[in-house]
């Protein structure tokens, strides 16, 4: 092996060509081969970016261990090793802390300086400090590997290092994180080796402006092809509910796997009933309706809101099956219980189970935004459903306190197995949804701005490239940047789509106030990837179920088989099918409406609101209107409606419950 110092081998020539700069090195190696290394720097089509093309040629075959194609040393000779945040897509999401640390994963896999390229979700490396950021975007290829170390302990530059190297890194050809592979790769004579990359920079208090710049420059991948139309998808989901091992009589598992027992599940009844209303196969629809009735029959009415097996669920069972007053009381009680979880500063503290692992031991405090948001979003949901004005005010106050986590890294949402410190897309999901609900309730633009920030924090977790060139890859979602219990399983490069689907659900809600943003496209992509991961009918025990994780290289689903509901909640939106559930906050009239279907607001003014309900249910259902100060005058389809059984007005909570059938237009006069 020979080491060839380039600065000693040749003096570079620099030429200017209009708005471009070309740097060329031409030299001979000690064994007589002639090399040419050329870099061209030119303005990108977008501002604050410089495109760089590096071309390397040699006139004889050469076995290469280490060839830096493009390397940056941010901070060297200027701001040094300091940083505010840093990002390496799919591997690092840092505050002012070292990369490749053991805060989230202990052992060889913590060394992420030169990772297996499969683990990179977004080809973006960035360091942010003092209101500015600098980053590198590159065109991925199997023969290239990425280099990232913050601070730079590899070369000792005094700053940080990010770059692209030849040869590649595939998980087998080098020790994890090592600059040099076990064996060299051939650089073929007279065959140019080309790297296209872009250096980016700009203003920012976090790395998020760099993520936004990446999307502007490279765009988002198209929504993956699921291979199924809406009817075929519904047939697959129905098979999951009816015929997989998820079901055991009238009980349903969260997942088919040891430790997940069957249980009553109101949400399973809802999902089956929804499919039955839309699937064309009459026998499947009959079986679904029968199974749904048997499932809901064993759920106590006061548990309709909480009896669930899916990661994504809506407060809709009481609106379909009745017991709305009981569900209102249950929601109020739940909200009061949740309020007791908060500290005076609005945080939720992590407390390990007695005798259990302390997952906070590598974090700098005993709270995290994800841990707090998991409780906060549930509080907001229950307060909004109940319509209790005091509970809503308390929930909004906790949301206002959440600003202590502004401009931080999403982390700490899965402390049943993950360190509190670990960056986590589930944290992004909970926070986005909490701020969307807060915005809907108050109209406070700061809540919408924060929802937008936290939505962007989740963008580096799904694959925005195809990591293997195979059908399944784009929008498959890395859940956490670490390992369970610090050791195993290691989740880099191992999608856990249910976490992405919870994030997608939050994005679908955010897309309502921001319909022109990227949110629905990203959510559709994640949902389509979830359908791709789902076991098909050739696996009778797991058909229609979502795998807990997915092997990208092998294109294989694995782990616990999760019930179809988590995918189904989002597939309804992907296929643009009738909404399972909707809510609307009418801030002028003060009404909050919940319905099993789509709500279209026609009028919202002081003391008066008018709206249309389009439900998917072919029998009577319930609409809940909260926020009333006294019993209103109601008209249904233009005719006065007497608030007598089966309709009810609950004076204490200001709740109006209407029983409706079919599509209906409702007017509420509060004078």
C-alpha positions as CSV (number, residue, x, y, z in Angstrom):
1,X,0.0,0.0,0.0
2,X,1.2,3.5,-0.8
3,X,0.2,6.8,0.6
4,X,0.3,9.6,-1.9
5,X,0.1,13.1,-0.4
6,X,-1.6,15.1,-3.1
7,X,-0.2,18.5,-2.0
8,X,3.2,17.1,-2.6
9,X,2.5,15.3,-5.8
10,X,1.3,18.3,-7.9
11,X,0.7,22.0,-7.8
12,X,-2.9,22.7,-8.7
13,X,-3.8,25.0,-11.5
14,X,-6.8,27.4,-11.1
15,X,-8.7,28.9,-14.0
16,X,-11.8,31.1,-14.2
17,X,-14.4,30.3,-16.8
18,X,-17.2,33.0,-16.8
19,X,-18.9,32.3,-13.4
20,X,-17.1,29.0,-12.8
21,X,-13.8,28.1,-11.1
22,X,-11.8,25.0,-12.2
23,X,-9.0,23.5,-10.1
24,X,-6.9,20.8,-11.8
25,X,-4.2,18.5,-10.4
26,X,-2.2,16.4,-12.9
27,X,0.6,14.1,-11.5
28,X,2.2,10.7,-11.8
29,X,2.1,8.2,-8.9
30,X,5.4,6.5,-7.9
31,X,4.5,3.5,-10.2
32,X,4.1,5.6,-13.3
33,X,0.3,6.0,-13.6
34,X,-0.8,9.5,-14.7
35,X,-3.7,11.0,-12.6
36,X,-5.9,13.9,-13.3
37,X,-8.2,15.3,-10.6
38,X,-10.4,18.2,-11.6
39,X,-13.0,20.1,-9.6
40,X,-15.4,22.7,-11.1
41,X,-17.2,25.1,-8.7
42,X,-20.2,27.0,-10.2
43,X,-23.3,28.8,-8.8
44,X,-26.3,26.6,-8.3
45,X,-29.6,27.4,-9.8
46,X,-30.8,28.1,-6.3
47,X,-29.3,30.8,-4.2
48,X,-26.9,30.1,-1.3
49,X,-25.5,27.1,-3.0
50,X,-22.4,26.1,-5.0
51,X,-22.4,23.1,-7.3
52,X,-19.2,21.1,-7.3
53,X,-18.3,18.4,-9.9
54,X,-15.2,16.3,-9.1
55,X,-13.8,14.1,-11.8
56,X,-10.9,11.7,-11.3
57,X,-9.2,9.8,-14.0
58,X,-6.1,7.6,-14.2
59,X,-4.5,6.0,-17.2
60,X,-3.8,2.6,-15.5
61,X,-6.0,0.4,-13.3
62,X,-5.3,1.3,-9.7
63,X,-6.4,-0.4,-6.4
64,X,-7.6,2.4,-4.1
65,X,-8.2,2.4,-0.4
66,X,-8.8,6.1,0.2
67,X,-9.6,8.8,-2.3
68,X,-11.3,12.0,-0.9
69,X,-13.6,13.3,-3.7
70,X,-14.7,16.4,-1.7
71,X,-14.0,17.3,1.9
72,X,-15.1,20.3,3.9
73,X,-13.7,21.4,7.3
74,X,-16.3,23.8,8.7
75,X,-15.0,25.9,11.6
76,X,-11.3,25.1,10.9
77,X,-9.5,28.4,11.5
78,X,-12.8,30.2,12.3
79,X,-15.5,29.2,14.8
80,X,-13.7,26.0,15.7
81,X,-15.4,22.9,17.1
82,X,-18.4,24.8,18.5
83,X,-21.8,24.2,17.0
84,X,-25.5,24.8,17.7
85,X,-26.8,21.8,15.9
86,X,-25.6,19.3,13.3
87,X,-27.2,16.7,11.1
88,X,-26.2,13.7,9.1
89,X,-29.3,12.3,7.5
90,X,-30.4,9.0,9.2
91,X,-27.4,8.8,11.6
92,X,-26.9,12.0,13.6
93,X,-29.2,14.8,14.8
94,X,-27.1,16.7,17.3
95,X,-27.2,19.7,19.7
96,X,-23.8,21.0,20.8
97,X,-22.5,17.5,21.5
98,X,-20.1,15.1,19.8
99,X,-21.1,12.9,16.9
100,X,-20.5,9.1,17.1
101,X,-21.1,9.3,20.9
102,X,-22.5,6.5,23.0
103,X,-25.5,8.5,24.4
104,X,-27.9,6.5,22.2
105,X,-25.9,3.4,21.2
106,X,-23.0,1.7,22.8
107,X,-20.4,-0.3,21.0
108,X,-19.0,-0.5,17.4
109,X,-22.2,0.7,15.8
110,X,-21.9,4.1,17.5
111,X,-19.0,4.9,15.2
112,X,-20.8,6.7,12.4
113,X,-17.9,8.6,10.8
114,X,-18.0,6.5,7.6
115,X,-21.2,4.5,7.8
116,X,-22.8,1.9,5.6
117,X,-24.3,4.0,2.9
118,X,-27.6,2.1,3.3
119,X,-28.1,4.0,6.6
120,X,-28.2,7.4,5.0
121,X,-31.8,8.6,4.6
122,X,-31.0,12.0,3.1
123,X,-27.6,12.8,1.5
124,X,-27.2,15.9,3.6
125,X,-24.5,16.8,6.2
126,X,-24.7,20.2,8.0
127,X,-23.2,22.1,10.9
128,X,-25.0,25.1,12.3
129,X,-23.5,27.7,14.6
130,X,-23.9,31.4,15.5
131,X,-27.0,31.9,13.3
132,X,-25.4,30.4,10.2
133,X,-25.1,26.9,8.7
134,X,-22.9,25.2,6.1
135,X,-23.6,21.8,4.6
136,X,-23.0,19.3,1.9
137,X,-25.4,17.6,-0.5
138,X,-24.2,14.9,-2.8
139,X,-25.3,12.4,-5.5
140,X,-25.2,9.0,-3.8
141,X,-23.7,6.0,-5.5
142,X,-22.5,2.6,-4.2
143,X,-18.9,3.4,-4.9
144,X,-18.9,6.5,-2.7
145,X,-19.0,6.7,1.1
146,X,-19.8,9.6,3.3
147,X,-17.5,11.1,6.0
148,X,-18.8,13.0,9.0
149,X,-17.2,13.9,12.3
150,X,-18.3,16.7,14.6
151,X,-15.9,17.8,16.0
152,X,-13.2,16.6,13.7
153,X,-11.2,14.0,15.6
154,X,-10.1,12.1,12.5
155,X,-7.9,14.8,11.0
156,X,-7.6,17.1,14.0
157,X,-8.5,20.2,11.9
158,X,-9.9,22.1,14.9
159,X,-13.3,22.3,13.3
160,X,-15.7,19.7,11.9
161,X,-15.3,17.4,8.8
162,X,-17.8,16.3,6.2
163,X,-17.1,14.8,2.9
164,X,-17.5,12.1,0.2
165,X,-14.9,9.4,-0.3
166,X,-14.1,6.6,-2.7
167,X,-14.5,3.6,-2.2
168,X,-18.0,3.0,-0.9
169,X,-19.2,1.6,2.4
170,X,-21.7,-1.3,2.3
171,X,-21.7,-2.6,5.9
172,X,-19.3,-5.5,5.1
173,X,-16.2,-3.9,3.5
174,X,-14.9,-2.0,6.4
175,X,-14.9,-1.8,10.2
176,X,-17.8,0.4,11.2
177,X,-16.8,4.1,11.0
178,X,-13.3,3.4,9.6
179,X,-11.8,5.6,6.9
180,X,-10.2,2.6,5.1
181,X,-12.0,-0.5,3.9
182,X,-10.6,-4.0,4.4
183,X,-9.8,-4.3,0.7
184,X,-9.2,-1.7,-2.1
185,X,-11.5,-1.1,-5.0
186,X,-10.4,-0.8,-8.6
187,X,-10.3,2.5,-10.3
188,X,-10.5,1.4,-13.9
189,X,-8.1,3.0,-16.3
190,X,-9.4,5.9,-18.4
191,X,-12.9,5.7,-16.8
192,X,-13.8,8.9,-15.2
193,X,-15.0,8.8,-11.6
194,X,-17.5,11.6,-11.2
195,X,-19.1,13.1,-8.0
196,X,-21.7,15.8,-8.2
197,X,-22.2,17.6,-5.0
198,X,-23.5,21.0,-3.7
199,X,-22.1,23.1,-0.9
200,X,-24.9,25.0,0.8
201,X,-25.0,27.7,3.4
202,X,-27.2,30.4,4.9
203,X,-28.8,31.8,8.0
204,X,-30.4,29.7,10.6
205,X,-30.7,29.1,14.3
206,X,-31.1,25.4,13.7
207,X,-30.3,22.9,10.9
208,X,-33.9,23.1,9.6
209,X,-33.1,25.8,7.0
210,X,-30.6,23.4,5.6
211,X,-33.2,20.6,5.4
212,X,-35.6,23.1,3.6
213,X,-32.8,24.0,1.2
214,X,-32.1,20.4,0.4
215,X,-35.8,19.9,-0.5
216,X,-35.7,23.0,-2.7
217,X,-32.6,21.8,-4.5
218,X,-33.3,18.1,-4.8
219,X,-37.1,17.9,-4.4
220,X,-39.0,15.1,-2.8
221,X,-39.2,11.6,-4.4
222,X,-42.6,10.6,-6.0
223,X,-45.0,8.7,-3.9
224,X,-44.1,5.0,-4.2
225,X,-46.3,2.6,-6.2
226,X,-48.1,0.4,-3.7
227,X,-49.1,-2.0,-6.5
228,X,-52.7,-1.9,-5.1
229,X,-55.7,0.2,-6.0
230,X,-58.1,1.3,-3.3
231,X,-60.3,-1.8,-3.6
232,X,-57.3,-4.1,-3.5
233,X,-55.9,-2.3,-0.5
234,X,-59.2,-2.7,1.4
235,X,-59.3,-6.4,0.5
236,X,-55.8,-6.8,2.1
237,X,-56.7,-4.8,5.2
238,X,-59.9,-6.8,5.6
239,X,-58.0,-10.0,5.4
240,X,-55.8,-8.6,8.2
241,X,-58.7,-7.9,10.5
242,X,-60.7,-11.1,9.7
243,X,-58.3,-13.9,8.9
244,X,-54.8,-13.1,10.3
245,X,-53.6,-14.1,13.7
246,X,-54.4,-10.6,14.9
247,X,-58.0,-11.8,15.5
248,X,-59.1,-14.3,18.1
249,X,-62.8,-14.5,18.0
250,X,-64.1,-11.1,19.0
251,X,-60.8,-10.0,20.5
252,X,-57.9,-8.4,18.6
253,X,-54.1,-8.2,19.2
254,X,-52.0,-5.1,18.8
255,X,-49.5,-7.4,17.1
256,X,-49.1,-11.1,16.4
257,X,-46.0,-11.8,18.4
258,X,-45.2,-13.4,21.8
259,X,-46.4,-11.0,24.6
260,X,-49.2,-9.4,22.7
261,X,-52.4,-10.9,23.9
262,X,-55.9,-10.5,22.4
263,X,-58.1,-7.8,23.9
264,X,-61.3,-5.9,23.3
265,X,-60.8,-3.2,20.7
266,X,-63.3,-0.5,19.8
267,X,-61.0,0.8,17.0
268,X,-60.9,-2.6,15.3
269,X,-64.7,-2.4,15.1
270,X,-64.4,1.1,13.5
271,X,-61.8,0.1,11.0
272,X,-63.8,-3.0,9.9
273,X,-67.0,-1.1,9.7
274,X,-65.4,1.6,7.5
275,X,-64.0,-1.0,5.1
276,X,-67.4,-2.7,5.0
277,X,-69.0,0.6,3.9
278,X,-66.6,0.9,0.9
279,X,-65.5,-2.5,-0.3
280,X,-67.4,-3.9,-3.3
281,X,-67.2,-7.5,-2.3
282,X,-70.5,-8.1,-0.5
283,X,-69.5,-11.3,1.3
284,X,-66.4,-9.6,2.8
285,X,-68.5,-6.6,3.8
286,X,-71.0,-8.9,5.5
287,X,-68.2,-10.6,7.5
288,X,-66.7,-7.3,8.4
289,X,-70.0,-5.9,9.7
290,X,-70.6,-9.0,11.8
291,X,-67.1,-9.0,13.2
292,X,-67.4,-5.3,14.0
293,X,-70.6,-5.8,15.9
294,X,-69.1,-8.7,17.9
295,X,-66.0,-6.6,18.6
296,X,-67.8,-3.6,19.9
297,X,-70.3,-5.6,21.9
298,X,-67.6,-6.6,24.5
299,X,-66.2,-3.1,24.9
300,X,-67.6,-1.2,28.0
301,X,-69.2,2.0,26.8
302,X,-67.0,4.2,28.9
303,X,-64.0,2.6,27.2
304,X,-65.0,3.4,23.6
305,X,-62.4,6.2,23.5
306,X,-59.5,4.2,24.9
307,X,-60.1,0.6,23.8
308,X,-57.7,0.4,20.9
309,X,-54.9,-1.7,19.3
310,X,-53.7,0.7,16.6
311,X,-51.0,3.3,16.9
312,X,-53.3,5.8,15.1
313,X,-56.9,6.1,16.2
314,X,-59.6,8.7,16.2
315,X,-62.2,9.6,18.9
316,X,-65.0,8.2,16.7
317,X,-66.3,5.0,18.2
318,X,-68.9,6.8,20.4
319,X,-70.1,8.7,17.4
320,X,-70.8,5.5,15.6
321,X,-71.9,3.2,18.4
322,X,-73.5,5.6,20.9
323,X,-72.6,6.3,24.5
324,X,-71.5,9.8,23.7
325,X,-72.4,11.1,27.2
326,X,-70.3,8.4,28.8
327,X,-67.4,9.1,26.5
328,X,-67.5,12.8,27.4
329,X,-67.2,12.0,31.1
330,X,-64.4,9.6,30.3
331,X,-62.6,12.2,28.3
332,X,-62.9,14.7,31.1
333,X,-61.6,12.2,33.7
334,X,-58.7,11.3,31.4
335,X,-57.7,14.9,30.8
336,X,-57.7,15.6,34.6
337,X,-55.5,12.5,35.1
338,X,-53.1,13.7,32.4
339,X,-52.8,17.1,33.9
340,X,-51.4,15.5,37.0
341,X,-48.4,14.3,34.9
342,X,-47.0,17.8,34.4
343,X,-44.5,19.7,36.4
344,X,-45.1,23.4,37.2
345,X,-42.9,24.3,34.2
346,X,-45.0,22.3,31.8
347,X,-42.6,19.3,31.4
348,X,-43.2,15.7,32.1
349,X,-40.4,14.0,34.0
350,X,-39.0,10.6,33.2
351,X,-39.1,8.1,36.1
352,X,-37.7,4.6,35.5
353,X,-39.7,1.6,36.6
354,X,-38.7,0.3,40.0
355,X,-35.7,-1.9,39.5
356,X,-35.7,-1.2,35.8
357,X,-33.3,0.5,33.4
358,X,-32.8,4.3,33.8
359,X,-33.1,5.5,30.2
360,X,-32.3,9.1,31.3
361,X,-28.8,8.4,32.4
362,X,-27.2,9.6,29.1
363,X,-29.3,12.7,28.9
364,X,-28.6,16.1,30.4
365,X,-32.1,16.4,32.1
366,X,-34.9,14.1,33.1
367,X,-37.3,15.4,30.6
368,X,-37.5,15.6,26.8
369,X,-39.8,17.1,24.2
370,X,-41.0,13.7,23.0
371,X,-41.7,12.4,26.5
372,X,-43.7,15.6,27.3
373,X,-45.5,15.8,24.0
374,X,-46.8,12.3,24.2
375,X,-48.8,13.3,27.3
376,X,-49.6,16.8,26.0
377,X,-51.1,15.7,22.7
378,X,-53.4,13.3,24.5
379,X,-54.4,16.0,26.9
380,X,-55.3,18.3,24.0
381,X,-57.3,15.6,22.3
382,X,-59.3,14.7,25.4
383,X,-59.9,18.4,26.3
384,X,-61.1,19.2,22.8
385,X,-63.3,16.1,22.6
386,X,-64.9,16.9,26.0
387,X,-65.4,20.6,25.1
388,X,-64.7,21.5,28.7
389,X,-63.5,25.1,28.5
390,X,-61.4,24.9,31.7
391,X,-59.6,21.8,30.5
392,X,-59.0,23.4,27.1
393,X,-57.5,26.4,28.7
394,X,-55.3,24.2,30.9
395,X,-54.2,22.2,27.9
396,X,-53.4,25.3,25.9
397,X,-51.4,26.7,28.8
398,X,-49.3,23.6,28.9
399,X,-48.8,24.0,25.1
400,X,-47.6,27.6,25.7
401,X,-45.1,26.3,28.2
402,X,-43.8,23.8,25.7
403,X,-41.9,26.7,24.0
404,X,-39.0,25.9,26.4
405,X,-38.2,23.2,23.8
406,X,-38.2,25.6,20.8
407,X,-35.4,25.0,18.3
408,X,-34.3,21.7,19.8
409,X,-33.9,18.2,18.4
410,X,-36.9,15.8,18.6
411,X,-36.1,13.1,21.1
412,X,-37.2,10.9,23.9
413,X,-40.6,9.6,22.9
414,X,-40.0,5.9,23.3
415,X,-38.6,5.5,26.8
416,X,-40.1,2.0,27.2
417,X,-37.0,0.8,25.4
418,X,-35.0,3.8,24.0
419,X,-32.7,6.3,25.9
420,X,-34.4,9.6,26.7
421,X,-31.7,11.3,24.7
422,X,-32.3,9.5,21.4
423,X,-33.5,11.5,18.4
424,X,-36.9,10.2,17.5
425,X,-39.5,10.9,14.7
426,X,-42.3,9.9,17.1
427,X,-41.4,13.1,19.1
428,X,-41.8,15.1,15.9
429,X,-45.2,13.5,15.4
430,X,-46.6,14.2,18.8
431,X,-45.4,17.8,18.8
432,X,-46.8,18.6,15.4
433,X,-50.2,17.2,16.2
434,X,-50.2,19.0,19.6
435,X,-49.5,22.4,17.9
436,X,-52.0,21.8,15.1
437,X,-54.7,21.2,17.7
438,X,-53.6,24.2,19.6
439,X,-53.7,26.3,16.5
440,X,-57.2,25.0,15.6
441,X,-58.4,25.8,19.1
442,X,-56.9,29.3,19.4
443,X,-55.9,30.6,16.0
444,X,-52.6,31.5,17.5
445,X,-50.2,31.8,14.5
446,X,-47.2,31.0,16.8
447,X,-48.7,27.6,17.3
448,X,-48.9,27.0,13.5
449,X,-45.3,28.3,13.1
450,X,-44.1,25.8,15.7
451,X,-46.1,23.0,14.1
452,X,-44.3,23.8,10.9
453,X,-40.8,23.8,12.6
454,X,-41.5,20.4,14.2
455,X,-42.8,18.9,11.0
456,X,-39.5,19.8,9.4
457,X,-37.6,18.1,12.2
458,X,-39.2,14.8,11.1
459,X,-38.2,15.2,7.4
460,X,-34.7,13.7,7.7
461,X,-36.0,10.4,9.1
462,X,-37.8,9.0,6.0
463,X,-35.7,7.9,3.1
464,X,-35.8,10.7,0.5
465,X,-33.6,8.6,-1.8
466,X,-33.8,5.0,-2.9
467,X,-31.1,3.4,-0.7
468,X,-30.9,0.1,-2.7
469,X,-32.4,0.8,-6.1
470,X,-35.2,-1.8,-5.4
471,X,-38.9,-1.2,-5.3
472,X,-39.2,-0.6,-1.5
473,X,-37.1,2.2,-0.1
474,X,-38.3,5.8,-0.6
475,X,-40.3,7.1,2.4
476,X,-39.4,4.0,4.5
477,X,-38.8,5.6,7.9
478,X,-36.1,5.4,10.4
479,X,-37.7,5.8,13.8
480,X,-34.8,6.5,16.1
481,X,-31.1,7.3,15.8
482,X,-29.9,4.7,18.3
483,X,-30.4,1.2,19.6
484,X,-32.8,-0.4,22.0
485,X,-31.4,-0.4,25.5
486,X,-28.2,1.2,23.9
487,X,-27.2,-2.1,22.4
488,X,-29.6,-4.0,20.2
489,X,-31.5,-4.0,17.9
490,X,-29.6,-1.2,16.2
491,X,-32.1,1.0,14.3
492,X,-29.9,2.8,11.8
493,X,-30.9,1.6,8.3
494,X,-33.8,-0.4,9.7
495,X,-37.2,1.2,9.0
496,X,-39.9,1.0,11.7
497,X,-42.8,2.2,9.6
498,X,-45.4,2.5,12.4
499,X,-43.5,5.5,13.8
500,X,-43.4,7.1,10.4
501,X,-47.2,6.5,10.1
502,X,-47.9,8.3,13.4
503,X,-45.8,11.2,12.0
504,X,-47.8,11.0,8.7
505,X,-51.0,11.2,10.6
506,X,-49.8,14.5,12.2
507,X,-48.8,15.8,8.7
508,X,-52.2,15.0,7.3
509,X,-53.7,17.2,10.0
510,X,-51.1,19.9,9.4
511,X,-52.0,19.9,5.7
512,X,-55.4,21.3,6.5
513,X,-54.2,24.8,7.5
514,X,-51.2,24.4,5.1
515,X,-52.6,22.7,2.0
516,X,-50.0,24.1,-0.4
517,X,-47.0,22.8,1.6
518,X,-45.3,19.5,1.2
519,X,-47.0,17.8,4.1
520,X,-49.6,15.7,2.3
521,X,-47.0,14.5,-0.3
522,X,-44.7,13.4,2.5
523,X,-47.5,11.7,4.4
524,X,-48.7,10.0,1.2
525,X,-45.2,8.7,0.6
526,X,-44.8,7.3,4.1
527,X,-48.3,5.7,3.9
528,X,-47.5,4.1,0.5
529,X,-44.3,2.7,1.9
530,X,-46.3,1.3,4.8
531,X,-48.5,-0.6,2.3
532,X,-45.4,-1.8,0.5
533,X,-44.1,-3.2,3.8
534,X,-47.4,-4.9,4.7
535,X,-47.6,-8.7,4.5
536,X,-49.7,-9.8,1.6
537,X,-52.3,-12.6,1.3
538,X,-49.6,-15.3,0.6
539,X,-48.8,-15.2,4.4
540,X,-52.0,-16.3,6.0
541,X,-51.0,-15.6,9.6
542,X,-49.7,-12.1,8.9
543,X,-51.7,-11.0,5.9
544,X,-52.7,-7.3,6.0
545,X,-50.4,-6.6,9.0
546,X,-47.6,-4.1,9.2
547,X,-44.2,-5.4,10.1
548,X,-42.5,-3.8,13.1
549,X,-39.4,-3.4,10.9
550,X,-38.2,-3.9,7.4
551,X,-35.0,-5.2,5.8
552,X,-34.2,-2.9,2.9
553,X,-31.5,-4.9,1.2
554,X,-33.4,-8.2,1.5
555,X,-36.7,-6.4,0.8
556,X,-38.3,-8.4,3.6
557,X,-40.8,-7.7,6.4
558,X,-39.9,-8.9,9.9
559,X,-40.8,-8.7,13.5
560,X,-44.1,-8.4,15.2
561,X,-47.1,-8.2,12.8
562,X,-49.0,-5.1,13.8
563,X,-52.7,-4.9,13.2
564,X,-53.9,-3.1,10.0
565,X,-55.3,0.0,11.7
566,X,-52.1,2.1,11.8
567,X,-51.8,1.9,8.0
568,X,-55.5,2.1,7.4
569,X,-55.9,5.4,9.2
570,X,-53.5,7.0,6.7
571,X,-54.4,4.9,3.7
572,X,-57.9,6.5,3.8
573,X,-56.2,9.8,3.0
574,X,-53.6,8.4,0.5
575,X,-56.4,7.0,-1.6
576,X,-58.6,10.1,-1.0
577,X,-61.4,8.1,0.4
578,X,-64.2,9.3,2.6
579,X,-62.9,10.5,6.0
580,X,-63.3,8.1,9.0
581,X,-63.6,11.1,11.3
582,X,-63.4,14.9,11.2
583,X,-63.4,17.7,13.7
584,X,-63.8,21.5,13.2
585,X,-63.2,24.3,15.6
586,X,-65.4,27.3,14.7
587,X,-63.8,30.1,16.6
588,X,-66.3,32.8,15.9
589,X,-69.3,30.9,17.1
590,X,-67.3,29.0,19.7
591,X,-68.4,25.6,18.5
592,X,-66.3,22.5,18.2
593,X,-67.8,19.8,16.0
594,X,-66.9,16.1,15.9
595,X,-68.4,13.7,13.3
596,X,-67.8,10.3,11.7
597,X,-67.3,11.7,8.3
598,X,-66.5,15.0,6.6
599,X,-67.5,18.3,8.0
600,X,-67.9,21.3,5.7
601,X,-68.3,24.6,7.5
602,X,-70.8,26.9,5.7
603,X,-71.2,29.7,8.2
604,X,-69.3,30.6,11.3
605,X,-70.2,33.9,13.1
606,X,-71.1,35.1,16.5
607,X,-74.0,33.1,17.9
608,X,-74.5,31.2,14.6
609,X,-72.9,28.3,12.7
610,X,-74.0,26.2,9.9
611,X,-72.2,23.1,8.5
612,X,-72.7,20.0,6.4
613,X,-72.0,16.5,7.5
614,X,-71.2,13.8,4.9
615,X,-70.9,10.5,6.7
616,X,-69.9,7.1,5.4
617,X,-72.3,5.3,7.8
618,X,-75.6,4.0,6.3
619,X,-77.5,4.1,9.6
620,X,-78.0,6.7,12.3
621,X,-74.9,8.1,13.8
622,X,-74.0,10.9,16.2
623,X,-72.6,14.4,15.8
624,X,-71.1,16.1,18.9
625,X,-71.1,19.9,19.1
626,X,-69.2,21.4,22.1
627,X,-68.6,24.9,23.4
628,X,-72.3,26.0,23.8
629,X,-73.3,28.3,26.6
630,X,-76.9,27.4,26.6
631,X,-79.3,25.1,24.7
632,X,-79.4,26.4,21.1
633,X,-82.0,26.4,18.5
634,X,-81.2,23.8,15.9
635,X,-82.4,23.1,12.4
636,X,-81.7,20.0,10.4
637,X,-81.9,20.2,6.6
638,X,-83.7,23.5,6.9
639,X,-86.3,22.2,9.4
640,X,-86.5,23.1,13.1
641,X,-85.3,20.2,15.3
642,X,-86.6,19.6,18.8
643,X,-83.8,18.6,21.3
644,X,-85.5,15.5,22.6
645,X,-84.6,11.9,22.5
646,X,-82.5,10.6,20.6
647,X,-80.9,14.1,20.7
648,X,-79.6,15.5,23.9
649,X,-78.2,18.8,25.3
650,X,-75.9,18.5,28.3
651,X,-76.1,21.8,30.1
652,X,-73.2,21.2,32.5
653,X,-70.7,20.7,29.7
654,X,-72.4,22.7,27.0
655,X,-72.5,19.6,24.8
656,X,-75.1,19.0,22.1
657,X,-75.5,15.5,20.8
658,X,-77.5,15.0,17.6
659,X,-78.5,11.7,16.0
660,X,-78.4,12.0,12.2
661,X,-78.7,9.7,9.3
662,X,-77.2,10.3,5.8
663,X,-75.8,13.6,4.6
664,X,-77.2,16.5,6.6
665,X,-77.0,20.2,6.9
666,X,-77.1,21.5,10.5
667,X,-77.6,25.1,11.7
668,X,-77.0,26.1,15.3
669,X,-78.4,29.4,16.6
670,X,-77.1,30.2,20.1
671,X,-79.2,33.3,20.8
